[in-house]
Structures are given as structure tokens and as C-alpha cells.
């Protein structure tokens, strides 16, 4: 609809003889009214295998259609997601540079003593896009068949088992730290640049386990290269109905569910924030998009900008408390 409206304005503006031409030309120059009139970039602070990246790529193709402009996904991994996040914080607040973020966005204040941006002040939420459980998987060379087996082995060999993550401060890191604390085991964190790199070492047996979205594991589980022990959320998932939750497996106080969300620099005009919210949530309600998300065990999760900002505020407090209890000190 937005594209049709812009085309109509341009057609009317070509009629120079009409008395309304100057007003229409002035309206067309208004950056809010004209938005978007060039490609939009969605920056992700991790490599392309993670859930925020996968969800962003699903959305980008549809958004390109409904907005009439190309929507480009730009992976900028490094420093626990802070490199990509800073790019967006420093970007011109015009709606053309956005951030696709995961819980790492609210974890960063807990692990970095001095961030090059303020997580709450420098970003405006647009909408959450999806939520999902993680899956706890182990290398097939490890002689364990259940969560209880893994805990027993870790307790028998304190400090000798490793877990991988998509990087220090990533959601995969904090999920495993919560498991480590809840299960009262001593295991060693091995950070990687992203989930694909970490999974390579779990498959090879150099790292014993990882917690990561099911969407990153489908082929590896199908080929028998990894063994799934449990899912981390409050309920079992569709694709693996016989796989218990971690809570069902003997760690009753454990639960971890991840989310993906889209943010803009904080000074982005509210009208642009609201338009992006309408367009993105509209895409999330499309049946084919919902089917693709559900196929990767992610639940479509549209919300208002205000609700996403409130989620960020709550989660910053929760992640700081988790970091404190897990003994993670700011770097």
C-alpha cells in the first residue's frame, strides 16, 4: 500500500500545471512521508547461522516486497555482538539502519564494564519477531544419554567438560551458564565467533555440549552427528515431542527461552518506528512466514514498540542478576 501511495504522489507531481504541485513536491521531500525510498539494512552482531540472522532473512524478503525497497541483512560478528550493535547505535536515525538482536542485547550491559553505547538510551524497540527454546545437545562420543547422565559425568570430572557458545556474552553462553549454576556443575566455557563454528567443535568432540536453537541443529541431528538430551523452554517442541525439557529431566528450576527483536537508533522519528512496526508485524502474520518460523521451532511474536522497550528494561535487570550469581564479572 505504501508503495502504491508513493507512486501516486509521483504521478500527480508530474502534472506541473496543477495548483497542488508545490504542496505535493514538499510532501514528497518529507523523509517520514517518503520512507522508505532507498534500501534498508538490518545489522546482526553475529554470524549468519544464528536465530536472529535466520529470522531476519525470512523477514527481509517479504519486507522488500511490501516496502518496495530492498531489505539487506548485514552480519557484523564480534565482541559478543557489540560490534554490530554499535554500528546501529552510531547510524543516522532515519530508519534505514536497523538491528536484529537476541537476548545478547540485554546481556551485554552485564558483562562489559563500559559499552560504546547505552542499551536502553540509544535504541528504540520496533517489535519482537520470534521466540524459541534452545536444545541441549552433546557430542556423540560422550557416554551420556540424558541430562542426569551429563550432570553425573560433570560432577565426576569437575572442570574437565567444556561447553561451546556463539561468543562471550551471547545468549548461548548465558543459557549454559544458567544450566551450569542450576545443575551445580563445574564446566568450562569455550567461546566461538558464532554458532556454526561452535557446532563444528561439538561434532568433532573438542567441546562436549552446547545449548542452541533447534533451527541450527536439524541436519546434524538427522545425520546422527549430535545427540539431543533436552529442550530448555517450559514445554516440549513439535519436532521432538519425545525430548523432555531440562526441567523435566531433573533440574526443575531451569528454563531458558530466547527471542529475536528489531531495533532502530533511539532518535528515529516515531512515525517511522510505527510504520516499521506495522509492516514487520504484518509480515509476521502472513501464513507462509508463520509456517517457516514454526518449521524452525520458533513462534511468531509480534508486539508493540513500547512492549519491546519494556522487555529490554526487565531483561537487563535479570541478566545482571544471573551474571552476578554465575560469577561473571564485567570485562
Secondary structure, DSSP 4 states (H G I P E B T S, - for coil): -HHHHHHHHHHHHT-TTSTTHHHHHHHHH-HHHH--SS-EEEEESS-TTSHHHHHHHHHHHHHHHHHSS-EEEEE---GGGHHHHHHHHTS-SSSSEEEEE-THHHHHHHH-SS-SS-TTTTEEEEEEEEEEEEEEEEETTS--SSHHHHHHHHHHTTT--EEEESSTTSHHHHHHHHHHHHHT---EEEE-SSHHHHHHHHHHTSS-EEEEEGGGTHHHHHTTSEEEEEE-SSS-BTTBTTSPBTGGGT-TT---EEEEEEEEETTS-HHHHHHHHHHHHHHHTSHHHHHHHHHTTEEE----HHHHHHHHHHHHHHHHHHHHHHT----
